[in-house]
């Protein structure tokens, strides 16, 4: 957050691999805390700085875990944990479809790339920043 806001204020485009929504999914659904409480704390911690777009690379948990080459603390959690996290991400996307892009991660890299490029290209504020 301390790096994101200044970069945005300079007109830069910021891409992160984890942020607000990951906290809700992993700490809320994954850890069986109330997602609404995690969201409230996250909004406070980030001063309500919400992403313009969150891309969810969606796969059933079992398939996603099968793609790992090594595991860390989170990836070592049981399958049920990962399925709860996946379902929470999908729930978040359902609640705010304008801000989320759910991509079928079983597609080819080329197909995934094309889907993401099309959605990013449609972001009006991004077009303004690129001029």
TORKOL-4160 file (C-alpha; in steps of 0.2 Angstrom, whole numbers, padded with zeros to 4 digits, m for minus):
131
<pt num="1" X="0000" Y="0000" Z="0000"/>
<pt num="2" X="0014" Y="0012" Z="0004"/>
<pt num="3" X="0021" Y="0009" Z="m0013"/>
<pt num="4" X="0005" Y="0008" Z="m0022"/>
<pt num="5" X="m0004" Y="0025" Z="m0018"/>
<pt num="6" X="0012" Y="0036" Z="m0022"/>
<pt num="7" X="0014" Y="0026" Z="m0039"/>
<pt num="8" X="m0004" Y="0029" Z="m0043"/>
<pt num="9" X="m0003" Y="0048" Z="m0039"/>
<pt num="10" X="0012" Y="0049" Z="m0051"/>
<pt num="11" X="0000" Y="0042" Z="m0064"/>
<pt num="12" X="0008" Y="0025" Z="m0065"/>
<pt num="13" X="0000" Y="0009" Z="m0068"/>
<pt num="14" X="0001" Y="m0003" Z="m0054"/>
<pt num="15" X="0000" Y="m0022" Z="m0055"/>
<pt num="16" X="0001" Y="m0033" Z="m0040"/>
<pt num="17" X="m0001" Y="m0052" Z="m0037"/>
<pt num="18" X="m0009" Y="m0050" Z="m0020"/>
<pt num="19" X="m0020" Y="m0036" Z="m0012"/>
<pt num="20" X="m0036" Y="m0032" Z="m0004"/>
<pt num="21" X="m0046" Y="m0047" Z="m0012"/>
<pt num="22" X="m0033" Y="m0060" Z="m0008"/>
<pt num="23" X="m0035" Y="m0055" Z="0011"/>
<pt num="24" X="m0053" Y="m0057" Z="0010"/>
<pt num="25" X="m0052" Y="m0074" Z="0001"/>
<pt num="26" X="m0037" Y="m0082" Z="0011"/>
<pt num="27" X="m0041" Y="m0074" Z="0028"/>
<pt num="28" X="m0059" Y="m0074" Z="0027"/>
<pt num="29" X="m0065" Y="m0090" Z="0019"/>
<pt num="30" X="m0049" Y="m0099" Z="0020"/>
<pt num="31" X="m0046" Y="m0096" Z="0038"/>
<pt num="32" X="m0065" Y="m0097" Z="0042"/>
<pt num="33" X="m0065" Y="m0079" Z="0048"/>
<pt num="34" X="m0080" Y="m0068" Z="0043"/>
<pt num="35" X="m0075" Y="m0061" Z="0026"/>
<pt num="36" X="m0085" Y="m0045" Z="0030"/>
<pt num="37" X="m0074" Y="m0042" Z="0045"/>
<pt num="38" X="m0058" Y="m0045" Z="0034"/>
<pt num="39" X="m0065" Y="m0033" Z="0021"/>
<pt num="40" X="m0068" Y="m0020" Z="0034"/>
<pt num="41" X="m0050" Y="m0021" Z="0041"/>
<pt num="42" X="m0043" Y="m0022" Z="0023"/>
<pt num="43" X="m0052" Y="m0006" Z="0019"/>
<pt num="44" X="m0046" Y="0003" Z="0034"/>
<pt num="45" X="m0028" Y="m0003" Z="0031"/>
<pt num="46" X="m0028" Y="0002" Z="0013"/>
<pt num="47" X="m0038" Y="0018" Z="0016"/>
<pt num="48" X="m0051" Y="0010" Z="0004"/>
<pt num="49" X="m0039" Y="0010" Z="m0010"/>
<pt num="50" X="m0049" Y="m0003" Z="m0021"/>
<pt num="51" X="m0041" Y="m0011" Z="m0037"/>
<pt num="52" X="m0049" Y="m0006" Z="m0054"/>
<pt num="53" X="m0048" Y="m0024" Z="m0059"/>
<pt num="54" X="m0045" Y="m0040" Z="m0051"/>
<pt num="55" X="m0040" Y="m0055" Z="m0062"/>
<pt num="56" X="m0044" Y="m0072" Z="m0055"/>
<pt num="57" X="m0036" Y="m0087" Z="m0063"/>
<pt num="58" X="m0049" Y="m0100" Z="m0059"/>
<pt num="59" X="m0046" Y="m0119" Z="m0058"/>
<pt num="60" X="m0053" Y="m0132" Z="m0046"/>
<pt num="61" X="m0042" Y="m0132" Z="m0031"/>
<pt num="62" X="m0036" Y="m0150" Z="m0034"/>
<pt num="63" X="m0030" Y="m0146" Z="m0052"/>
<pt num="64" X="m0022" Y="m0129" Z="m0046"/>
<pt num="65" X="m0012" Y="m0138" Z="m0032"/>
<pt num="66" X="m0007" Y="m0151" Z="m0045"/>
<pt num="67" X="0002" Y="m0138" Z="m0055"/>
<pt num="68" X="0013" Y="m0133" Z="m0040"/>
<pt num="69" X="0032" Y="m0136" Z="m0041"/>
<pt num="70" X="0035" Y="m0132" Z="m0023"/>
<pt num="71" X="0024" Y="m0127" Z="m0008"/>
<pt num="72" X="0024" Y="m0114" Z="0005"/>
<pt num="73" X="0014" Y="m0112" Z="0021"/>
<pt num="74" X="m0002" Y="m0108" Z="0012"/>
<pt num="75" X="0000" Y="m0121" Z="m0002"/>
<pt num="76" X="0002" Y="m0134" Z="0011"/>
<pt num="77" X="m0015" Y="m0132" Z="0018"/>
<pt num="78" X="m0028" Y="m0145" Z="0015"/>
<pt num="79" X="m0038" Y="m0146" Z="m0001"/>
<pt num="80" X="m0054" Y="m0140" Z="0008"/>
<pt num="81" X="m0045" Y="m0124" Z="0013"/>
<pt num="82" X="m0041" Y="m0121" Z="m0006"/>
<pt num="83" X="m0058" Y="m0124" Z="m0011"/>
<pt num="84" X="m0065" Y="m0112" Z="0001"/>
<pt num="85" X="m0053" Y="m0099" Z="m0005"/>
<pt num="86" X="m0058" Y="m0102" Z="m0023"/>
<pt num="87" X="m0077" Y="m0101" Z="m0019"/>
<pt num="88" X="m0074" Y="m0085" Z="m0010"/>
<pt num="89" X="m0065" Y="m0077" Z="m0025"/>
<pt num="90" X="m0079" Y="m0083" Z="m0036"/>
<pt num="91" X="m0092" Y="m0075" Z="m0024"/>
<pt num="92" X="m0082" Y="m0059" Z="m0024"/>
<pt num="93" X="m0082" Y="m0059" Z="m0043"/>
<pt num="94" X="m0101" Y="m0063" Z="m0043"/>
<pt num="95" X="m0104" Y="m0048" Z="m0031"/>
<pt num="96" X="m0094" Y="m0035" Z="m0042"/>
<pt num="97" X="m0093" Y="m0042" Z="m0060"/>
<pt num="98" X="m0087" Y="m0025" Z="m0066"/>
<pt num="99" X="m0071" Y="m0026" Z="m0056"/>
<pt num="100" X="m0067" Y="m0044" Z="m0057"/>
<pt num="101" X="m0062" Y="m0054" Z="m0072"/>
<pt num="102" X="m0063" Y="m0073" Z="m0069"/>
<pt num="103" X="m0052" Y="m0082" Z="m0082"/>
<pt num="104" X="m0053" Y="m0101" Z="m0085"/>
<pt num="105" X="m0035" Y="m0106" Z="m0081"/>
<pt num="106" X="m0036" Y="m0122" Z="m0090"/>
<pt num="107" X="m0036" Y="m0112" Z="m0106"/>
<pt num="108" X="m0019" Y="m0110" Z="m0116"/>
<pt num="109" X="m0007" Y="m0096" Z="m0111"/>
<pt num="110" X="m0012" Y="m0087" Z="m0128"/>
<pt num="111" X="m0030" Y="m0088" Z="m0124"/>
<pt num="112" X="m0028" Y="m0082" Z="m0106"/>
<pt num="113" X="m0017" Y="m0068" Z="m0113"/>
<pt num="114" X="m0030" Y="m0062" Z="m0126"/>
<pt num="115" X="m0044" Y="m0062" Z="m0113"/>
<pt num="116" X="m0034" Y="m0051" Z="m0101"/>
<pt num="117" X="m0028" Y="m0039" Z="m0114"/>
<pt num="118" X="m0046" Y="m0037" Z="m0120"/>
<pt num="119" X="m0052" Y="m0033" Z="m0103"/>
<pt num="120" X="m0038" Y="m0021" Z="m0098"/>
<pt num="121" X="m0039" Y="m0012" Z="m0115"/>
<pt num="122" X="m0057" Y="m0008" Z="m0110"/>
<pt num="123" X="m0053" Y="0001" Z="m0094"/>
<pt num="124" X="m0057" Y="0019" Z="m0098"/>
<pt num="125" X="m0046" Y="0026" Z="m0084"/>
<pt num="126" X="m0031" Y="0016" Z="m0091"/>
<pt num="127" X="m0034" Y="0024" Z="m0108"/>
<pt num="128" X="m0034" Y="0041" Z="m0101"/>
<pt num="129" X="m0017" Y="0037" Z="m0092"/>
<pt num="130" X="m0009" Y="0031" Z="m0108"/>
<pt num="131" X="m0012" Y="0047" Z="m0118"/>
